[in-house]
Amino acid sequence: MAQTAACVDILASNNVTLQDAFQFGTDGDTTWNFVGMTFEMEVKASRDDAVPLLTLTSGAAEIVVDDTITRVLHLNVDPAALQLALPVGEYVYDLVMIDPAPTPDVLTLLMYGRLCLKQGVTEV
């Protein structure tokens, strides 16, 4: 498995469901997969903040694994959850894969970057 995390900026509007999808690793590489893994993503105003403003998990279906073998997942965050946790602005995040098989859990950073939340226009 590659030990390099992807730096990806996520741009989102606060009036629609955040549903960005991502594929990890090299296409066609089946030497590692998402079988048995869980995922957590924290969003903070600053990397130095002790407490996240928003935490997304695969257990709460906010991070959804679409294909365990080709390592595809997507975010599934309701606009109400975004609006409640995050005012319009720029934040930092990282996405961690958790492998519970060994003891202790193995935590792998898959992705990190900025989350830029914009004010949406259409009010539904």
N, C-alpha and C positions, 0 to 999 in steps of 0.2 A: 504494500500500500504506500502511496506517495505520502511524504511527510510535509508537503507544502500546501498551505491553506490558500484559497482563492480570495483576493481582495475584490469585493463587488459592492458597488454603491446601489442602494435600492431607492427608487423614487416612487412615492405613493401619494395618492389623494385620500383625504380623510372621509370622503363620502361614498367610497366603494370598497368592496371586499378586497383585501390584499391577497392575491392569488399567484404571485410570482413562482415559477418553477425553475428548478436547477438540476443539472446532471453533474455528478462528480467523477473524477478519474478520467482515464482515456477511453474513448469509445472502443468497444470490443474487448477490453481488458476484463477478464472474469476471475482474476486472482484475489479479489476482495469484493464484498457485497454488503448489503444492509440487513441481512438475515439476523434477527434477534437483537438488532440495535434499537436504541431509543435516541431522541434528539431534544436538545434544549437550546433556545435562543434568548439572550437577554439584550434589552435595549436600555441604554443609559444616556444621560446628558453628557457625561464625560467618562472616560475609561477609569478615572480615579474614584468615581462614585461607589460607595459601599452597597447601595441598594438600587436595584434596577427599577426603571419606571414601568417596564412591561416585560413579562416573561412568557414566552411561547414554548409549548411542549408537544411532543408527539402523543403523550398520554391524554392530553386534552383535545386532540385532533386539530390543533392549530398549526402543526407541522405534519403533513400527510405523506407517507411513503407511497409512491406510485408504482415503482418497480424496484424490488430488492436486489435483483441481479445486475441491472444496468445502473443502479444507484441514482434513481430519479426521485425527487421529492418536491412538494410544493407547500407554500404557506397558505393558510386558510384563516384569515383574521377578519372578523366582522368589523364594519366601519364604526359601530357603536363602541367596540372595545378600543379601537384606535383613538377615537375622540375622547373617551374617558381617561385613558392613560397618558396621551401625548398631545400637548398643544402643537399647533403648526410650528415646525422648526426643523433643526438638523440634530441628529443623534448619532451615537456609535452603537454597533451591535457586534456580536459574534455568534456563530452557530457551532455547537459542539455535538459530536456523535458520542454516545455512551455505550460501551460494550460491557454488559454485566457478567459475561462469562468468566473472566478471570476475577480473582479477588486480590486486591481491590479492583473496582471498575477501571477500565481504561478509557480515558477521555481524549478524544481527538478533535482538534480544531479543524473544521472543514472550510469555514468561510468567515470573513469579517469585513467591516467597512462602515460606511455612513448610511443611515436611513434618513432620507429627506422627506418630510411629511408636508404636503401642500394643502391649502384650503381648496376643497372641491367646489364646483360651481352648481351642479344639479342637486337640488334638495329633494330626496325621495321620501 
